């Protein structure tokens, strides 16, 4: 069973979990919050259902059973990234249970995970398309302009943009800044481009607290409404692609790399924990102007005269 936040719970009417299993599930998920907690809760709920359907309990499975769960996901067409993430959740769950003394050994320690494809297949926008969206957003209004600017010029995730608060705006050493709670609970202070700062000033107006962005009803802007705004602005900008908020974040990362920003700095700006995630965008750009052949030919040219 699960509650509204995606957390597994035990009710009086079912006997899905033994007491140690229920303690492990609730204890493991208690260490997380927000979207991370929901994602882990979903992964464990699906895994627990599979285990129950197989006539087993969570603390009875072996490595072969967990790998069978992975094969079952493959058979149902799940992406390798999804399978790897769910297996990662299972590994962390059993590690927690072992550390808490609820099981003697984790059955997931040596589970084989699918090899990841580190090429990015996300839809991208070039600098002209991003520019067109910023212009269209400016014509649409301050709220839309601020949203598109935060996504495209600061590379925020949609959850970070809609969660940004007025209280977290500041002025530091001549820079307009915004402090954002990023994925994984990391707090980061970032500068705002003048265009973004002006858009935010207009949308904030005389308010002193609360979320920077708001919905059409004056309440909090949710991720679905934000996605609709991005699609509407994209259409107004003449972009005939299926785009969403992440498309603009993707555009920010590739634009930074195209502009020559070092990979390590782009990784930090995008808040990627793993540098290979940033490298996916770099490889996906197929940027021919920086290919090693040009550097080598220039280096050899002097000796080939």
N, C-alpha and C positions, 0 to 999 in steps of 0.2 A: 504494500500500500504506500501511497505518498500523499504529502500535504500539498498546499497550493504553491509552495516554493520549490517543489521537486524533490523534497527530502523524504527518504524512506522512513516510514514509521510503522509501528506494530499496533494493531487494534485487538480488542478482546475477541472479535469474531473470527480471527484467522490465526493460523499457526505456521506462518510462512518461515519464521526464523526462530532458532533457539535463542535463549536469553543472551549468551555470549555473542551470537551473531548480531542481534539487535543492538547490543551495547557497542559493538565495533562499528556498525553502520552509522549510528547516531553520533558516536564520538568522532569518527573520521570526518563526517560532513560538518560537524560543529566547528572545525578548524578553518572553514572557508565561509565566504559571504557573497552576496550579490550573484552576478552571472556565473562566476566560477562554481559557486555552490550548486546552482541550478544545473549546470552542465554535468558536474560530477554526480549529482543526484539522478539525472536522466541515465547516465552511463550505467550506474549501479542498479537502477530499477530494471533496465533492459537485461542486464546480465543476470540479476536475481530471478527474473521471470524465466529466462532460458534454463537456468540451473534447476528451478522448480519443475519446469516441464519435462526435464530429463530425469525426474524422480530422485534428485539429490538435494543436499543442503550445502550452503555456502562453505562450511568448514569441512565438508567431506570430499570436495573436488581435488583433483590432481592436475599436474601440469598438462597432461594430455587432454583433459576436459576443457581447460581454458583455451587450448589451441584449437579444439573442436569448435568452440564458440566463435573463434576467429574465422575458421573455414566456413561456418554457417553464415557469418556476415558477408563473406566473399560471395557465397552462393546467392545471396539476396542483393548483390550488386552494390554493396557499400564501398565507398571510396577508400583507398589505402590510408589516407590521412585520418578518416573517421575510425577505421579499424585500429590504427596505431594509437589514437587518442583514447579509445575505450579500453584497450589493453593496458595503456599507461595508467588509467584510473584504477583498474583492477590490481595492477602491481602495487600501486600506492596504498590501496585499501588493505591488501593482505600484509604489506610491510607494517602498516599501522597496527593491525591485529597482532602481529608477532611482537612488535615492540611493547605492546600493552600486556603481553603475556596471555592473550586470549587463544592463541594457537602456538604450537611448538615451532613449526617451520612454515614459511610461506610457500605455497605451491606455485607461485607465479614468478619466482626469482629468475628462472632460466627460460621463461616463455619467449618464443621467437616472434618478433614483430615484423610486419612487412617492411621491405625497403622503401624508403620515401623517395618520391620524385621531387627533386628540388628545383624543377623548372616551374615558373609561375605561369598558369594558364588564364589568369584573370584578364578581363577586358581592361585595356589601358586607354588613357587619353593623352594626346600630345599637348605641347605647350599652347598651341593655338586653340585647341578645344577647351582647355582649362580657362584660358583667357576669355573665350566666348561665354563660358558659363559664369564667370565672375561679372562680366558686363551685364548679362541677362539677370543675374541675381540682384545687381545694383539697381536695375530698373524695376524689379519686382517688389522691393521694400527692404527695410533695415534688417528685419528678422531673417529673411531668406539670405540676404547678403552676408550677414554674420555667420550663419550656418555654413554656407558654401566656403567662405573664407577660412573658417576654422578647420574644415575638412581638407581643403585644397592647399592652403598656405601654411598650415601647422601640422597637417597629417594626422589629425586626431581620429580616433575611432568614433563611430557614431554615438556610442554610450558615453564617451568622454565629452563629446561636444554638447550633448543634451544635458549632461550632468554638471557642466561648468556653472559656477556660481559667481554672483556679483562680488561677494565678499573676498573672492580669491583673485580679484584684479588688483594690481599694484603698480608702482613706479619705482624702478630700481636702477640707479646709476644712469638715468636718462632713458631707460628702456621701459616701455609699457609691457607689463608681464601678466601672465595668467598661470596660476598654480592648479595643476590638474591631477586627479587621482587616476593613475594609469592601471593597465592590466597587471594583475598580480599584487595589487595594493601599494604600488610604488608611487610616491608623490613627487611630481616634477614641476619646476618652475620654468616656463618658456617665454621667450620674447614674442610680442605680437607685431606683425608687419603694420605699418601705418594704415594701410587699407583696412585691415582687420580691426584695428583699434578704433577707427572712425565708425565702422559699421556697428561695433559693439556699443560705442558711446550713444549712437542713435537709437539702438534697440533698448538700451538700459534706461535712457531718459533721466527722470528724476528719482528712479528707484535706488534704494541703498542695500537691498538684500534680496535673496531668492535666486532662482535660476536665471541665467542670462537670456536663454531662449524660452519662448512660451508658445503654447498651441493657439489655434484660432479662437478657442474659448477662453483664453487668458490663463489656462492652467499649464501644467508642465507639458512640454513637447515630448512625445514618446518616439521611439525608434521607427515605428511604422509611418507616423506622420512625417518624420524627417526624410524617410525614403521616398515618400510621395512628393515632397518638396524638391528633392534632387531630380527625380524623373521629370517633374514639371519644368524645372529650370533647364534641364538638358534639352527638352523638346523645344523650349523657347530659344535656346542657343543653336538650334538646328542640328543637334547631334542625333544621328540615327543609329544609336547603339542601345542595348539593354544595359542601363547603368543604375547604380545605387550608391549609397554613401561610401562604401569601400572602394568604388571606382575612383573617387576623388583622392582618397588616401593613397591608393596605388599610383595615381598621377603625381602626387606630391613626392613620393619616393623616387620614381623614375625621373622626374624633373630635376630633383636634387643630384642624382647620379649623372644626368646629362650635363648639368651645369658644372660638373667637376668636383662636387663635394666629396671628400674622402669617404670610403665605405664605412669606416668606423664612426664617423660623425653622423652619417645617414642612419646607421643602426641605432645610435643614441637618440636621434631626433624622432625616429619611428617607434622607439621603445621596444625593440626586438631583443628578446633575451638571448636568442641564438643567432650568431652572425650569418649562418647559412640561410636564415629566412630572408635577410636583406639581400644576400647574394642571388637568391631566386629572381628578384626583380632585376638585378644587374644583368644576369644571363638572358632574361626574357626580353631585354631591350634590343638585343641583336645590334648593338651599337658598333658599326663598322669603322667609324672615324677614329676609334681608340685601339683598333686591332694592332697586335704586336708586329704585324708585317710592315707597317709604316715605320715603326721605331727601328726595326732591324735593317730595313732597306736604307734608311738615313745613316745608320751606324756604319754599314758596309760601303756606302757610296764612295767615301774617300779612298778606299782601297781598290775600288773597281774602275778607277779612271784610267 
